Amino acid sequence: MAVTGIVVSPGIAFGQAVHINLHNQTVDYRLLPVADIAKECKKATKAIRFLTSHLSHCQTQIEPDSEHFHLIDADIMLLEDDDLAEQLKNYITRFRFSAVVSVERIFAQHAEELAQLDDPYMANRSNDVLCLGKRLMSAVNGTLQWDVSKLTDNSILLAEDITPAEFATIPLNKIKGIVLQTGGLTSHTAILAKAAGIPALLSCQFNTHDILDGSPLILDAISGELHINPAPDTQQLLQQKSEQESKRRDALLQYVDKPSVTRDGHPVCLLANVSSMNDITQIEHSGAAGIGLFRTEFLLMQVDSVPNEKQQYQQYCDALHSLNGKVLTIRTFDIGADKEIPCLSQQYEDNPALGVRGIRYSLQHQTLFTTQIKAVLRAANHGRIRLLFPMVNQIEELEQAFELIDWCKQQLVEEEKGFGELNVGIMVETPAAVLNLPHLLPKLDFISIGSNDLTQYTLAADRGNPELVKDYPPVSPAMIRLIKMAVDTCKIHQIKVCLCGELASDTKLISLLVGLGIDELSVNTASLLDVKATICNGQYQQFYRQAQQALGFSHIEQLNQLFS
């Protein structure tokens, strides 16, 4: 038997089924005898301590500078909140509910309050709260099913969903594949699975009751199929396919040191997307010419306070040292209410996607912004750094940012601190940014198209919503025309164009992007050699003809057929 799903991270995996975050508990809704109330209160307290300790232990298995480390902190903070302990005690004492029922009711109520806020980010947080509640119910019953220490070395994880916090606790060396019933191509889990190089299927509607823990599975994350209890002939065929895939991956190693140039001599610079120092140290053998996107806001997610100028300066210098002369593109803190950053005081927004985020946040919090700029300027004295401003839409924002750069330089002169010069660019993430490029480009050295957000804002479709994936894909006639408009405007001003969204990691779309005139692609490291091979084995003239053909299409299905 086989079920299908969306391939978000390619590969073939053989393993055994392991269901996670099911947390199906036997819940007794009968009222407690009065004599048992004190005992249930103790059970609740003990469960909170146990789960908190378990999560803290999981943190020790993760790199401290990992982009996910802070997500576990969010769960721990909720568990350690005095209000939670008091609520549980009141529910048990006043209503004579058991500890399990009290946990279920309190977390369901909290999740419902978040869901009612009509905010996509808070709705996702609602799911995280429900998941944590189920884990705490398991802890009360002494059956914490999300126990990563029990995973075997050939586990294929099956779940409805995996939150970023849960993903952070997974010992990736034991995981062969991931299959989820939910999720889209640009969801958090998709991006995390790609970065980890783990074969993964999302939006796979398997029936939980058809797959027992320990059942043999083959995950074909090339064709998009999960084979359950596969027959011998299926195993043989997929084993051959896996061996061919392994040989293909080995063959890609020949491209590590090759220049990224098409067969007819057209160069395309390939760079890497990173979120931490741990990511940076891994790009040496990836074939990248440098870093095209360093998401520096993740530096704030694992700390209790904002790093000062000296600490940030040291981090950027460490990154430059690891790159051995390659370019480092630092995106300034991309902060907004859509990202939880514990060390900052962030205000709730009804619609954070359209709120104070990116450059807007930086300009409203100038001390935070100038501290980072001074650190970057000082680090630029020791290597090649490009500075990238996120979410710039209009000339006034850019002018104010440059005024602050000049102020930072003056401060460094007065403090007798050396600094270097920067190439400055912006993230192009909205139609407004594309339309305003003629006014913005005279002040810039490059731009970077953020295709994930540009798709979301162009199509008015949440990129994390699995129900919208088919009808509002990342490649559509409107998106292609916007990218082409941005490229043509940059060519007039002789400005280089980079693209750093998930489109850049899709080998089927490389011909389109290169054919449209993109100069640089910034890619997740797991896909970089695949992308380089596609470029090296292709011809620019053919890429160009395909792109021109795509520009003439009016339907998404036409594009799907062209780039299938």
C-alpha positions, 0 to 999 in steps of 0.5 A: 500500500502507498500514499502520496504527499508533497516532496519538500526534501528529496531522497529515499529512506528505508526504516520503521514507523514511529508515530510522534505527538499523538499523545492519545490519553485515556481521560477520566472525566468523572469528578475526583473524590475530595480525598484525592484532590491533594494527590492530583495537585501533586501529580500536576506539579510533578508533571510540569517539573518532569516535562520542563526537565525533559525539554531542558535535557533536549536543549543540551542535544542542540547547538546553542546557536541553533535557530531553534534553541529558543523555541524550546525556551518558549515552551519552558517559559509557559510551563514555568509560568506561576499562573499555569500552576495556579490555574491547574491547582484551582481547576483541580480543587474547585471543579474536582477535575483530575490533573489530566482533565485540568491540563486538557481544559486549560490548554484548550482554552488558552489555544482557543483564545489565541485562535480567536485573534484572527492572526495566522501567526497566533493561530500557529502558536495556538497549535503549539500550545495544544501540542504542549498541553498533550505532552503535559497530559502524557507526563501526568500519566507517566507516558510521555510519548515524545521521548526522543531517547527511545528512537531507533537508528532507522526511524521514519517519523509520522505525525500530523505536524511537527512544530519548530520546537519539536523539530529542535529536539529530534536527534537527526542522526537517528531519523531517516525520513519525515512524513506529515499530514499537514504543511506546505512547500514553504512551511517551517518544517519544509525549510528545516527538513531541507536544511537538515537534508532529511527526505520529507513528505508533507500533506500526506494523508496517511491513516494512522490506524493503518500503520503500526509503530515498527511497521516497515516503511519506504519513503520515496521522497522523489516520486512523492510516495510512502510505501507501507509494509512494502512487498519484496518486489517494491523493496527491490525496485526502490533499493535500486532507485536508492542506489542510483540516487546515492550514486547521483549524490556522490557524483555531485561532489565533482561540482564542489570546486567547479565554477558555476557557469553554464556550458555556453559560458554564462556565470551564475554566482551561487551563495548559501542561506544561513541562520547561525554560526553552526550553519556557516561552518558547514558551507566550506564543502558545499560549493558556495561562493559565500553567504547570500543571506545571514538571518541575524535575527536568529542571534537574538532568539537564543539569548536573554538580552540583546548582544552588545556591539562588541559581542555582535562584532565578534560574531561577524568577525568569526563568520568572516574568519570561517569564510576564508575571504568569501563574501558575507551578506548580513541581513539586518535584524528582520524583526516583527510580531510574526517572530517571537524574540524573548529578549525584546519587548514586542507588541501584539499586532492584529496582522503582523505580516502587514505590521511593524517588521523588517526595516520598519522595526529597525527605524522605530528602534534605532538603538538596536539598529545602530548597535548592529550597524556599528558592529557590522561596519567594524567587522567590514574592516576585516573582510568582504561584507554586504549589508542587506535591509529587509522589507524596504518599500519606499525611498524614505525608509532607505534614506533614513537608514543611510543617515543612520549609517553615516551617524554610526561612522561618525560615532566610530571615528569619535571612538577611534574604532576602525571600520570598513566600507559596505556594499548595501542592498535591500530585500525586494519582498513586495510589489511596492518595492518592485515598483519603486526600484527606479528611485531606490537603485541609485543608492544601492549596490545590489538587491535580493529578491525574497521570493517567499514573501514576494509570493505571499504579498503578491498573491495575498496567500499565506505561504504556510497554509497547505490549503493554498499550496496548489492554487497559489504556488510560488511560480505563477504568471504574476510572480514571473512578471514581477521578477522580470520587472525587477531584473530589467530595472536593475539591468538599466542601472547596472545593479546585480540581482540575487534571489534568496527564497525557496525558488532558488533551491528548486532545480526545476526552476533554475532555468527560469530564474537564470533565463530571467536574468538573475545574477546570483542565487542564494540557496539552502546548503543541502540543495546547493550542489544540485543547483550548481549541477543544473547550471553547469549542465545547462545552456543559457540560451536554452534557459533564456528561451524557456523564460521567454516562453514562460512570460507568455503564459497566462495559466499556472498549469502551463508553467507546471508543464513547462517546468515539470 
